[in-house]
Amino acid sequence: MEIQRVNNEDLIAITDLVEAVSKVAVLPHFNEQGKQEYIARVLPDIKTTFDNDDFVTVKAISNNTLLGFAAMRAGNYLTHLFVSHQAQGRGIGQKLLQYLLDSTDAQEIKLRSAVNAVDFYLKHGFEITEKEGEFNGIRFVPMSLIRSTL
């Protein structure tokens, strides 16, 4: 398995991966409004991580199979981290996260975690910074990782 920067040819496969993972792991936590908002905003938003020089966007692949996708904006805000269901539990999410963390020297990394991913981020040193929030039916938990300057 290797982590690589994405290219424009990856957009359809990555969108399909995010949509498949979201249907099982993310959307069940939302009300109907949240589901519609997520489908209308989050999935199309993936394209912006490809077009903007402000993002570090990577994929995990093995034998030409897409296993995961992650993106960080401005070196300090994790916007996406998805691992295919078939590949979960194999450390791929951790490797994607570590790649992004290694790509920046920011002291604080923030994110809005999906409800189902909070334990993953807690396990990797993030802390909950505010109580669970909701925007147009999309539930999230604000989190942050403060890195030592030593």
N, C-alpha and C positions, 0 to 999 in steps of 0.2 A: 504494500500500500504506500502511495506517495501523495504528498500535498503539492499542488501546483496552482499557479495563478490561473484564473479563468480567462477564456477568450470568447469572442462574440458567438462562435459556433456552439458554445455550451449553454446558451440561454434557454433553449427549449427543454433540454434534458434537466437543467436545474429547476426550471419552473415546474416541470412535471414531478420532480422529486419533492419539492416543497409542497406542492398541492397534495400529493399522496400522503406525506407525513402529517400534514395539517388536518386532513380529513379524519384521521384516526386519533391523533394525539392532541390537537389544538382545538379544532372546532367544537368537539363535544362539551367544552367548558364554557361556550358562549351561548347567549340567548339568540333568538332568530335575527335580531338587529345586528348583533355582533358578527354572526356568520356572514351575513350579507356585506357588512362593512369590510370584513377581512378579505373576502373574495374580491370585492371591488377595489380595495386599496393596497393590501399587503402583497398579493400575488403580482399585480402590475408593477409594484415598487421594486421588485427584484431587478428589473431592467436598469434602474438608476444606478445600481451598484456596479454595473458594467460600464456605464457611460461616463462616470464621474471620476476625475483624477483624485478626488477627495477620499476614495475608498480603497481599501486593501480587500480584495475579493478572491477567495481560494476555493478549490475543490479537492476532495479526497477521491482518488481513483485506484483501482486494482484490476489488472487484466482488461483495461479499457472499459471497466464498469464504474459508473459514478456511484460513490458511496455516501458522499456528504458535501455540504456547501456551507461557507461562512463568510461574513463580510463585516468590516469595521470601518466606520466613518471618522474622518479627521483624527485618526490615531488614538481616539479615546472613547468611542461609542460603538459598542457591539450591536449591530442591527439585525443580523441573521446568524443562526447556527442550526443546521438541520442534518440529520443522519438518517439514511434509509432504514426502514424497519428490519430488513434482512441483515443489516450491518450493525445494528445497535448492540451494545454490550461488549464491543471489541476494542474500545478505547479510541475510536475514530473521532468522536466529539472532543475528547480531551486533546488529541493531536491537532485538530483544527483550531481549537481555542489557543493552544500553546503557540502555534504558528503565528496567529494574530497578535498575541501578547509579545512575542519575540520581535514583531515587526515595528514596535513602537517603544519609545522610552517615556511615554506618559506615566505619571505617577498614579493617576486615577483612571480607571476604565469603568464606564457606566453602561447600563442596559436596562431594558424593560423586559423582564422574563415572562414567558408564557407560564401560566399556572403549573402546568405539568413539568416544567423544566427547573423549577426553583431548587429542588434537591441537587440536581446536577451542578448548578452554579455554587451553591453552598459548599459542596464537596470540593470545589476548586478555588475556595478562598473568598468568594464574593459574599457580601453581607446585604441583608435587606435594609434599605434606607428609608422606606416609607411603607405604609400599609398598602394592601392591594388596591389598585385603582381600576377604573373602567372608563373607556372612551367609546361612545357610540356602541356599547355592548361588547367591546373587546376588553377582556380582563387581562391585567398584567401586574407584575410585582416589580417596583423599582429596586435595582440592586447596584452595588458598586464594589470594585476591588481596589483597595489602596495598596500600592506596592511600596516597599521599603526603598529608601534612597541609599541604603548602605551598599 
